[in-house]
Amino acid sequence: MYNVLKKFNNKTYSGMRVGGSHRWNYLNGKWYETKKEPDKWNFKFNSIKTRITPAPINSGASINTKYHWYIIADQIATKIDNNSYMTVMEGVKFKIGHKRPYWKTFSYNYPDQPSYKERIIQILEKILADLKTN
């Protein structure tokens, strides 16, 4: 069922149905950040995520499939002692593209697909329009 084509708001897609959800554990996550300006930091997060409940048999993407996401989030970090912060992050993630195990590159590099840059611009313009109207 995962790879069956589906429709949502006149857009064809595959993968998890709209409205489905996952819960993940990020047990050994590493967060790296560098202050670039008074109010701007660059960060990188690395982790292996694991399902809280096992995937159904014969479901989901093939092993070595890659997904490229663009994340927009709010983070609240509360200092709890000299060396620790409680971090809560909430946001949205958008699929930029994917790469099946037998493909040479990500989907956005193929003809007739929006490029990486075009996709990011679409997302940011929609977020900005939504912020202005809500």
N, C-alpha and C positions, 0 to 999 in steps of 0.2 A: 504493500500500500504506500510505502514511503516514496517511491519513484513514480507513482501514478500521477499524471498531470491533473492539477486541480485549478479552479478559478476562484478569484476573490476580487471584487470590484473591477471586473473585466480584465484582470491581469492573470495570466496563466503562470503557474508555479508548480514546483514539486517539493517534496520534503514533508515535514510535519504539517498537519492541518492547522489552519488559523484557529486559534483558541486553545491549542495544545500547550502543554508546559513541561518543563524539566526542573529538577532540583539537583544541584551539584555540590560536591565538596571540593574545596581548593585547600588541600592539607599542607602542602609545602610551597606555598606561593612566595615569590620574592618580588619586592617592589623596589625599584631604583628611581630616584628622582634627583634633578639638578635644577637649582634656581637660576632662571635665565633673565628675569626682570623683577622689579619689586613685587609684582603681583602675578608672575608667570613662572610656572615650573614645567619642565619636560619630565615625563615619567615613562617607565617601562615595567611591565608586570609579566613574569614568567611563572607558569605552574602547570602541572598535570591536573586536570579536573576529572573526577570520577562520579559516576551516577550514584545517587543515594539509593535508588532501587534499580535492579538490573533491567536492561533493555529486553523487550520481548524478543523471542527467538526469530531470526531472519528479518529483523527490522532495521531501519536506519541506513545510513550511508555506508559505502564500502570502506574497508580498511584503507588508510592512507589518502582518503579524500581530504582536501583542505578547504576551509572556508575563510573568507576575508570579510571581516566585520568592521564597521565604523561605529564607535561608541561615543555617545554624548551623555554625560552623567553629572550629578551633583554628589559631592562627597562631604560628609561632616566627620571631622576627626576630633575626638575629645581626649585630652591628655589625662591619663589615669595614674601615672607615676613618672619618675624621671626618665624612664626608658620605654614607656608604652603608651599607645593611643588606641582607643576603640574607634574603628573606622566603619562608617555606614555609607554605602554608595547606592544610589538609585538613579536609573536612567533608561535610555533606550539604545538598542543596537540595531543597525541596518546592515543587511547583507549587501556587500559590494560585489562579490563574485565568489566563484568556487572553482576548484580544480579537481577533476576526477583523476584517479590514480594513473590512468593511461593517457591523459592529456599532457601536452608539452607546456602549457601555461594556463593562467587563470582565464575564466570566461570573458572578462572585460577586455582581453587582448585579441579576441576573435572578431572577424568582420561582422557587421550588423549588430554589434553589442555596444552599449554606451561605454566609453573609456572609463578608467578609474577616476580621472579628474572630472569628467562629465557627471559621473554618478555622485561624487562628493558634492559638487555644486548643486545638483538636484536636491540632495538631502538637506543641505544647509539652507537653500532657498525656501524649502517647504517648512523647515523648523522656524525660520525667521518669520514667514507669513503666518504660521500658527501662533507664534508669540504675539504678533501684532494684533491678531483678531481675538485672542482669548485673554 
